[in-house]
């Protein structure tokens, strides 16, 4: 019987293979990739809204010695 860590490594390897296979499948499907890109653009826009207030703040003044 394989050790637990060997079993976990085998499971992780199989899972990684499945993930990469799905990614390749999606990348080769124009309709799905277009949908993913649109969704990603929306997510970026939402994150920029959250980050914008942090960007707008003036940098803290450095104290002299």
KEPA-536617 format. One record per residue (C-alpha): residue number from 0; x, y, z; residue in one letter. Coordinates in steps of 0.1 Angstrom, whole numbers. Each point is the difference from the previous one (the first is absolute). Layout:
N
(atom NUM; (X; Y; Z); A)
...
***
This chain:
65
(atom 0; (0; 0; 0); X)
(atom 1; (13; 35; -9); X)
(atom 2; (7; 24; 28); X)
(atom 3; (-24; 28; 7); X)
(atom 4; (24; 27; -14); X)
(atom 5; (5; -22; -32); X)
(atom 6; (-38; -3; -4); X)
(atom 7; (-4; 38; 5); X)
(atom 8; (27; 7; -26); X)
(atom 9; (-17; -24; -24); X)
(atom 10; (-34; 16; 6); X)
(atom 11; (14; 35; -4); X)
(atom 12; (18; -10; -32); X)
(atom 13; (-33; -14; -14); X)
(atom 14; (-19; 31; 10); X)
(atom 15; (26; 22; -16); X)
(atom 16; (-2; -19; -32); X)
(atom 17; (-38; 3; 0); X)
(atom 18; (3; 38; 6); X)
(atom 19; (24; 4; -28); X)
(atom 20; (-21; -20; -23); X)
(atom 21; (-31; 21; 8); X)
(atom 22; (20; 32; -5); X)
(atom 23; (12; -12; -35); X)
(atom 24; (-36; -9; -9); X)
(atom 25; (-12; 35; 10); X)
(atom 26; (28; 17; -18); X)
(atom 27; (-8; -18; -32); X)
(atom 28; (-37; 9; 2); X)
(atom 29; (-4; 36; -14); X)
(atom 30; (-35; 4; 15); X)
(atom 31; (11; -10; 35); X)
(atom 32; (32; 21; -2); X)
(atom 33; (-20; 31; -11); X)
(atom 34; (-23; -5; 30); X)
(atom 35; (29; -5; 24); X)
(atom 36; (17; 32; -13); X)
(atom 37; (-31; 20; 4); X)
(atom 38; (-5; -13; 35); X)
(atom 39; (36; 7; 8); X)
(atom 40; (-3; 36; -12); X)
(atom 41; (-30; 5; 22); X)
(atom 42; (19; -14; 30); X)
(atom 43; (30; 23; -7); X)
(atom 44; (-24; 30; -2); X)
(atom 45; (-15; -9; 33); X)
(atom 46; (34; -5; 16); X)
(atom 47; (11; 34; -13); X)
(atom 48; (-30; 16; 16); X)
(atom 49; (10; -15; 33); X)
(atom 50; (37; 10; -4); X)
(atom 51; (-7; 35; -14); X)
(atom 52; (-5; 16; 35); X)
(atom 53; (33; -15; 11); X)
(atom 54; (18; 15; -30); X)
(atom 55; (-16; 34; 6); X)
(atom 56; (14; 4; 35); X)
(atom 57; (30; 22; 3); X)
(atom 58; (31; -18; 11); X)
(atom 59; (8; 3; 37); X)
(atom 60; (25; 27; 9); X)
(atom 61; (34; -13; 12); X)
(atom 62; (10; 12; 34); X)
(atom 63; (34; 16; 3); X)
(atom 64; (26; -12; 25); X)
***
